Amino acid sequence: MTVNKVEVLIEALPYIKKFAGKTFVIKYGGSIMENEKSKLAFIEDVALLKLVGINVVIVHGGGKKISEMLAVMNIPVAFKNGLRVTDKATAEIVEMVLSGKINKEITGELCKHGLSAIGISGRDGSLLKAKKVYAIDGDQKVDIGFVGEITSVNKELINNLIDDGYVPVVSPVAEDDAGNVYNVNADYVAESISSSIKAEKLILLSDIKGLYKDVKDEATFISSIKVDEVRKLIEQGAIDGGMIPKMDCCIKAIEEGTKDVHLIDGRVTHSLLIEIFTNAGNGTMIKR
């Protein structure tokens, strides 16, 4: 073993001690789900986290595969304010792709690495309850079909699975009390689960490195920031567009009990381990 490898292990040791027995909720999404090298690195990272005593809950997306399947089925794809318009036929395809193909692929890969992973839908055991949401167009509400937001989480189910040694892999599908099935943004599902179980960390793994004071200037990258400072950047316009709802999600997670939130670029190989077990990290950590 080289000196550099030994130094890496020594640097990781205090973090391993600190987080052993704690729970991380990880949202897994973006183009990394389509890249074989990135997918393998993610599975390996989760396996290592679990093997050093860290509990892991995974919430996955799958927008690209949903769109591909809808194209095969000749079902039109439409979005309104960033939300997928989801009629009855689309909702059935969404559930099939998310809770079937994608969920079981992730679960199977984790099991191949020796973990006790279990794939569950938000409908299983009434894990996730939701209500219908509308897109906003000016001062008008627009009906976009079976798109929902989380109203409650069955935290006992998640905690029981964790206590029994499982890695829950959750597809972002939920239902209301009348049995209507909803497609829910995976970021918000991860936030809801993290908040309900008071997770040590919520980690959003996607195609962005993190936050910048100026997105055009790499030198302004922010490695650590507090919630109040995030709000100021939104007010100043430094954070805008699609990053605003993501930041709202991060702020809500911290305000409702999650200790820290991390934004990580999953396209960087083993970015999860680098962020958690090194002093420098490679993403943005949002703190209370």
Secondary structure, 3 states (H helix, E strand, C coil): CCHHHHHHHHHHHHHHHHHCCCEEEEEECHHHHHCHHHHHHHHHHHHHHHHCCCEEEEEECCHHHHHHHHHHCCCCCCEECCEECECHHHHHHHHHHHHHHHHHHHHHHHHHCCCCEEEEECCHHHCEEEEEEEEEECCEEEEEEEEEEEEEECHHHHHHHHHCCCEEEEECEEECCCCCEEECCHHHHHHHHHHHHCCCEEEEEECCCCEECCCCCHHHEECEEEHHHHHHHHHHCCCCCCHHHHHHHHHHHHHCCCCEEEEEECCCCCHHHHHHHCCCCCCEEEEC
